[in-house]
Amino acid sequence: MLHEMIQSLPQVLIDGLTLGTVYAVVALGYTMVYGILQLINFAHGEIFMSGAFIGTAILIAFSSMGLLHSIPSILVVIIMLVVAAVLTGFLGMGIERVAYRPLRNAPRLIPLITAIGISFVLQDVVRFIAELAKGNYIITGPSLFTKQIHIPTSSISSVFHDSSFKTSFLLVLIIAIILMIALDFFVNKTKYGTAMRAVSLDRDTAALMSINVNKIISVTFFVGSALGGATGVLFAVQYGTIDPYIGFILGLKAFTAAVLGGIGNIRGAMLGGIILGILEMFAAANLSLLTGGVLGAEYKDVFAFAILILVLIFKPEGLLGKPVAEKV
């Protein structure tokens, strides 16, 4: 059994990194908003989904105009990323202004319920638009990267099986890493980032120091939502088929990744996402072996969340989080 698990390890790492970087970037949106408002924005998964639909709509439009063969694929992806990031960024700002700002001083449960309600509204709005435009809410966009790259890992060591990945894997991985590094730089090295950290520590004191708290919160929602929308594009490029409900489960897993790494900690969100993605792919490949065929790959979420529970039992603040006293 151990030998078979080791044989599949290269492919597990490739698939896990692809999924884990998606979780990590989406988790950043959760952790940014929580760090400043202590609000779990459960509509963030639907912002990710909206970005996937915006990117796919651009891709279908380019295909219908016959432009996919005349424009380099990487340029098409950049256009999709920029448009989806800007539109979902403004969508996030709008949600914050209309749904969250009036409830900023309400009990925490009220904004949480509102966030869940917003997520259902976005699901149904996108479903309605997709059915109106295409007649079906499950959309498959044209493939930009279909080439499979074969890695002869068995030639390196007879212990491993050969592995392979689509060229889009490299694109998703590189862009996701760039997004994470850019966000880390933005938060830790820029004026707006310093203001975000000040508002996170003490909103009232930050306001006394001439920081426009409402503006900083709006910028936080814009940046977090733009990251979520851009990640939706990467998901659509990698996996091809999307529907209005992809953001619900993926959003829960990204939130789990944020908690695993340490909610409110940006680098913790990155680490938690990658760990969760690799654990999920490891379970999908090996759960049947580990349980003697009792549990199949469809139970991979149980395995990943069980690991999360164990981590939180022994380190409730997450892997990179710091213990904090609960405010009364």
Secondary structure as a PSIPRED ss2 file (coil, helix, strand):
# PSIPRED VFORMAT (PSIPRED V4.0)

   1 M C   1.000  0.000  0.000
   2 L H   0.000  1.000  0.000
   3 H H   0.000  1.000  0.000
   4 E H   0.000  1.000  0.000
   5 M H   0.000  1.000  0.000
   6 I H   0.000  1.000  0.000
   7 Q H   0.000  1.000  0.000
   8 S C   1.000  0.000  0.000
   9 L H   0.000  1.000  0.000
  10 P H   0.000  1.000  0.000
  11 Q H   0.000  1.000  0.000
  12 V H   0.000  1.000  0.000
  13 L H   0.000  1.000  0.000
  14 I H   0.000  1.000  0.000
  15 D H   0.000  1.000  0.000
  16 G H   0.000  1.000  0.000
  17 L H   0.000  1.000  0.000
  18 T H   0.000  1.000  0.000
  19 L H   0.000  1.000  0.000
  20 G H   0.000  1.000  0.000
  21 T H   0.000  1.000  0.000
  22 V H   0.000  1.000  0.000
  23 Y H   0.000  1.000  0.000
  24 A H   0.000  1.000  0.000
  25 V H   0.000  1.000  0.000
  26 V H   0.000  1.000  0.000
  27 A H   0.000  1.000  0.000
  28 L H   0.000  1.000  0.000
  29 G H   0.000  1.000  0.000
  30 Y H   0.000  1.000  0.000
  31 T H   0.000  1.000  0.000
  32 M H   0.000  1.000  0.000
  33 V H   0.000  1.000  0.000
  34 Y H   0.000  1.000  0.000
  35 G H   0.000  1.000  0.000
  36 I H   0.000  1.000  0.000
  37 L H   0.000  1.000  0.000
  38 Q C   1.000  0.000  0.000
  39 L C   1.000  0.000  0.000
  40 I C   1.000  0.000  0.000
  41 N C   1.000  0.000  0.000
  42 F C   1.000  0.000  0.000
  43 A C   1.000  0.000  0.000
  44 H H   0.000  1.000  0.000
  45 G H   0.000  1.000  0.000
  46 E H   0.000  1.000  0.000
  47 I H   0.000  1.000  0.000
  48 F H   0.000  1.000  0.000
  49 M H   0.000  1.000  0.000
  50 S H   0.000  1.000  0.000
  51 G H   0.000  1.000  0.000
  52 A H   0.000  1.000  0.000
  53 F H   0.000  1.000  0.000
  54 I H   0.000  1.000  0.000
  55 G H   0.000  1.000  0.000
  56 T H   0.000  1.000  0.000
  57 A H   0.000  1.000  0.000
  58 I H   0.000  1.000  0.000
  59 L H   0.000  1.000  0.000
  60 I H   0.000  1.000  0.000
  61 A H   0.000  1.000  0.000
  62 F H   0.000  1.000  0.000
  63 S H   0.000  1.000  0.000
  64 S H   0.000  1.000  0.000
  65 M C   1.000  0.000  0.000
  66 G C   1.000  0.000  0.000
  67 L C   1.000  0.000  0.000
  68 L C   1.000  0.000  0.000
  69 H C   1.000  0.000  0.000
  70 S C   1.000  0.000  0.000
  71 I C   1.000  0.000  0.000
  72 P C   1.000  0.000  0.000
  73 S H   0.000  1.000  0.000
  74 I H   0.000  1.000  0.000
  75 L H   0.000  1.000  0.000
  76 V H   0.000  1.000  0.000
  77 V H   0.000  1.000  0.000
  78 I H   0.000  1.000  0.000
  79 I H   0.000  1.000  0.000
  80 M H   0.000  1.000  0.000
  81 L H   0.000  1.000  0.000
  82 V H   0.000  1.000  0.000
  83 V H   0.000  1.000  0.000
  84 A H   0.000  1.000  0.000
  85 A H   0.000  1.000  0.000
  86 V H   0.000  1.000  0.000
  87 L H   0.000  1.000  0.000
  88 T H   0.000  1.000  0.000
  89 G H   0.000  1.000  0.000
  90 F H   0.000  1.000  0.000
  91 L H   0.000  1.000  0.000
  92 G H   0.000  1.000  0.000
  93 M H   0.000  1.000  0.000
  94 G H   0.000  1.000  0.000
  95 I H   0.000  1.000  0.000
  96 E H   0.000  1.000  0.000
  97 R H   0.000  1.000  0.000
  98 V H   0.000  1.000  0.000
  99 A H   0.000  1.000  0.000
 100 Y H   0.000  1.000  0.000
 101 R H   0.000  1.000  0.000
 102 P H   0.000  1.000  0.000
 103 L H   0.000  1.000  0.000
 104 R C   1.000  0.000  0.000
 105 N C   1.000  0.000  0.000
 106 A C   1.000  0.000  0.000
 107 P C   1.000  0.000  0.000
 108 R C   1.000  0.000  0.000
 109 L H   0.000  1.000  0.000
 110 I H   0.000  1.000  0.000
 111 P H   0.000  1.000  0.000
 112 L H   0.000  1.000  0.000
 113 I H   0.000  1.000  0.000
 114 T H   0.000  1.000  0.000
 115 A H   0.000  1.000  0.000
 116 I H   0.000  1.000  0.000
 117 G H   0.000  1.000  0.000
 118 I H   0.000  1.000  0.000
 119 S H   0.000  1.000  0.000
 120 F H   0.000  1.000  0.000
 121 V H   0.000  1.000  0.000
 122 L H   0.000  1.000  0.000
 123 Q H   0.000  1.000  0.000
 124 D H   0.000  1.000  0.000
 125 V H   0.000  1.000  0.000
 126 V H   0.000  1.000  0.000
 127 R H   0.000  1.000  0.000
 128 F H   0.000  1.000  0.000
 129 I H   0.000  1.000  0.000
 130 A H   0.000  1.000  0.000
 131 E H   0.000  1.000  0.000
 132 L H   0.000  1.000  0.000
 133 A H   0.000  1.000  0.000
 134 K H   0.000  1.000  0.000
 135 G C   1.000  0.000  0.000
 136 N C   1.000  0.000  0.000
 137 Y C   1.000  0.000  0.000
 138 I C   1.000  0.000  0.000
 139 I E   0.000  0.000  1.000
 140 T E   0.000  0.000  1.000
 141 G C   1.000  0.000  0.000
 142 P C   1.000  0.000  0.000
 143 S C   1.000  0.000  0.000
 144 L C   1.000  0.000  0.000
 145 F C   1.000  0.000  0.000
 146 T C   1.000  0.000  0.000
 147 K C   1.000  0.000  0.000
 148 Q E   0.000  0.000  1.000
 149 I E   0.000  0.000  1.000
 150 H E   0.000  0.000  1.000
 151 I E   0.000  0.000  1.000
 152 P C   1.000  0.000  0.000
 153 T H   0.000  1.000  0.000
 154 S H   0.000  1.000  0.000
 155 S H   0.000  1.000  0.000
 156 I H   0.000  1.000  0.000
 157 S C   1.000  0.000  0.000
 158 S C   1.000  0.000  0.000
 159 V C   1.000  0.000  0.000
 160 F C   1.000  0.000  0.000
 161 H C   1.000  0.000  0.000
 162 D C   1.000  0.000  0.000
 163 S E   0.000  0.000  1.000
 164 S E   0.000  0.000  1.000
 165 F E   0.000  0.000  1.000
 166 K E   0.000  0.000  1.000
 167 T H   0.000  1.000  0.000
 168 S H   0.000  1.000  0.000
 169 F H   0.000  1.000  0.000
 170 L H   0.000  1.000  0.000
 171 L H   0.000  1.000  0.000
 172 V H   0.000  1.000  0.000
 173 L H   0.000  1.000  0.000
 174 I H   0.000  1.000  0.000
 175 I H   0.000  1.000  0.000
 176 A H   0.000  1.000  0.000
 177 I H   0.000  1.000  0.000
 178 I H   0.000  1.000  0.000
 179 L H   0.000  1.000  0.000
 180 M H   0.000  1.000  0.000
 181 I H   0.000  1.000  0.000
 182 A H   0.000  1.000  0.000
 183 L H   0.000  1.000  0.000
 184 D H   0.000  1.000  0.000
 185 F H   0.000  1.000  0.000
 186 F H   0.000  1.000  0.000
 187 V H   0.000  1.000  0.000
 188 N H   0.000  1.000  0.000
 189 K H   0.000  1.000  0.000
 190 T C   1.000  0.000  0.000
 191 K H   0.000  1.000  0.000
 192 Y H   0.000  1.000  0.000
 193 G H   0.000  1.000  0.000
 194 T H   0.000  1.000  0.000
 195 A H   0.000  1.000  0.000
 196 M H   0.000  1.000  0.000
 197 R H   0.000  1.000  0.000
 198 A H   0.000  1.000  0.000
 199 V H   0.000  1.000  0.000
 200 S H   0.000  1.000  0.000
 201 L H   0.000  1.000  0.000
 202 D C   1.000  0.000  0.000
 203 R H   0.000  1.000  0.000
 204 D H   0.000  1.000  0.000
 205 T H   0.000  1.000  0.000
 206 A H   0.000  1.000  0.000
 207 A H   0.000  1.000  0.000
 208 L H   0.000  1.000  0.000
 209 M C   1.000  0.000  0.000
 210 S C   1.000  0.000  0.000
 211 I C   1.000  0.000  0.000
 212 N C   1.000  0.000  0.000
 213 V H   0.000  1.000  0.000
 214 N H   0.000  1.000  0.000
 215 K H   0.000  1.000  0.000
 216 I H   0.000  1.000  0.000
 217 I H   0.000  1.000  0.000
 218 S H   0.000  1.000  0.000
 219 V H   0.000  1.000  0.000
 220 T H   0.000  1.000  0.000
 221 F H   0.000  1.000  0.000
 222 F H   0.000  1.000  0.000
 223 V H   0.000  1.000  0.000
 224 G H   0.000  1.000  0.000
 225 S H   0.000  1.000  0.000
 226 A H   0.000  1.000  0.000
 227 L H   0.000  1.000  0.000
 228 G H   0.000  1.000  0.000
 229 G H   0.000  1.000  0.000
 230 A H   0.000  1.000  0.000
 231 T H   0.000  1.000  0.000
 232 G H   0.000  1.000  0.000
 233 V H   0.000  1.000  0.000
 234 L H   0.000  1.000  0.000
 235 F H   0.000  1.000  0.000
 236 A H   0.000  1.000  0.000
 237 V H   0.000  1.000  0.000
 238 Q H   0.000  1.000  0.000
 239 Y H   0.000  1.000  0.000
 240 G C   1.000  0.000  0.000
 241 T E   0.000  0.000  1.000
 242 I E   0.000  0.000  1.000
 243 D C   1.000  0.000  0.000
 244 P C   1.000  0.000  0.000
 245 Y C   1.000  0.000  0.000
 246 I H   0.000  1.000  0.000
 247 G H   0.000  1.000  0.000
 248 F H   0.000  1.000  0.000
 249 I H   0.000  1.000  0.000
 250 L H   0.000  1.000  0.000
 251 G H   0.000  1.000  0.000
 252 L H   0.000  1.000  0.000
 253 K H   0.000  1.000  0.000
 254 A H   0.000  1.000  0.000
 255 F H   0.000  1.000  0.000
 256 T H   0.000  1.000  0.000
 257 A H   0.000  1.000  0.000
 258 A H   0.000  1.000  0.000
 259 V H   0.000  1.000  0.000
 260 L H   0.000  1.000  0.000
 261 G H   0.000  1.000  0.000
 262 G C   1.000  0.000  0.000
 263 I C   1.000  0.000  0.000
 264 G C   1.000  0.000  0.000
 265 N C   1.000  0.000  0.000
 266 I H   0.000  1.000  0.000
 267 R H   0.000  1.000  0.000
 268 G H   0.000  1.000  0.000
 269 A H   0.000  1.000  0.000
 270 M H   0.000  1.000  0.000
 271 L H   0.000  1.000  0.000
 272 G H   0.000  1.000  0.000
 273 G H   0.000  1.000  0.000
 274 I H   0.000  1.000  0.000
 275 I H   0.000  1.000  0.000
 276 L H   0.000  1.000  0.000
 277 G H   0.000  1.000  0.000
 278 I H   0.000  1.000  0.000
 279 L H   0.000  1.000  0.000
 280 E H   0.000  1.000  0.000
 281 M H   0.000  1.000  0.000
 282 F H   0.000  1.000  0.000
 283 A H   0.000  1.000  0.000
 284 A H   0.000  1.000  0.000
 285 A H   0.000  1.000  0.000
 286 N H   0.000  1.000  0.000
 287 L H   0.000  1.000  0.000
 288 S H   0.000  1.000  0.000
 289 L H   0.000  1.000  0.000
 290 L H   0.000  1.000  0.000
 291 T C   1.000  0.000  0.000
 292 G C   1.000  0.000  0.000
 293 G C   1.000  0.000  0.000
 294 V C   1.000  0.000  0.000
 295 L C   1.000  0.000  0.000
 296 G C   1.000  0.000  0.000
 297 A H   0.000  1.000  0.000
 298 E H   0.000  1.000  0.000
 299 Y H   0.000  1.000  0.000
 300 K H   0.000  1.000  0.000
 301 D H   0.000  1.000  0.000
 302 V H   0.000  1.000  0.000
 303 F H   0.000  1.000  0.000
 304 A H   0.000  1.000  0.000
 305 F H   0.000  1.000  0.000
 306 A H   0.000  1.000  0.000
 307 I H   0.000  1.000  0.000
 308 L H   0.000  1.000  0.000
 309 I H   0.000  1.000  0.000
 310 L H   0.000  1.000  0.000
 311 V H   0.000  1.000  0.000
 312 L H   0.000  1.000  0.000
 313 I H   0.000  1.000  0.000
 314 F H   0.000  1.000  0.000
 315 K C   1.000  0.000  0.000
 316 P C   1.000  0.000  0.000
 317 E C   1.000  0.000  0.000
 318 G C   1.000  0.000  0.000
 319 L C   1.000  0.000  0.000
 320 L C   1.000  0.000  0.000
 321 G C   1.000  0.000  0.000
 322 K C   1.000  0.000  0.000
 323 P C   1.000  0.000  0.000
 324 V C   1.000  0.000  0.000
 325 A C   1.000  0.000  0.000
 326 E C   1.000  0.000  0.000
 327 K C   1.000  0.000  0.000
 328 V C   1.000  0.000  0.000
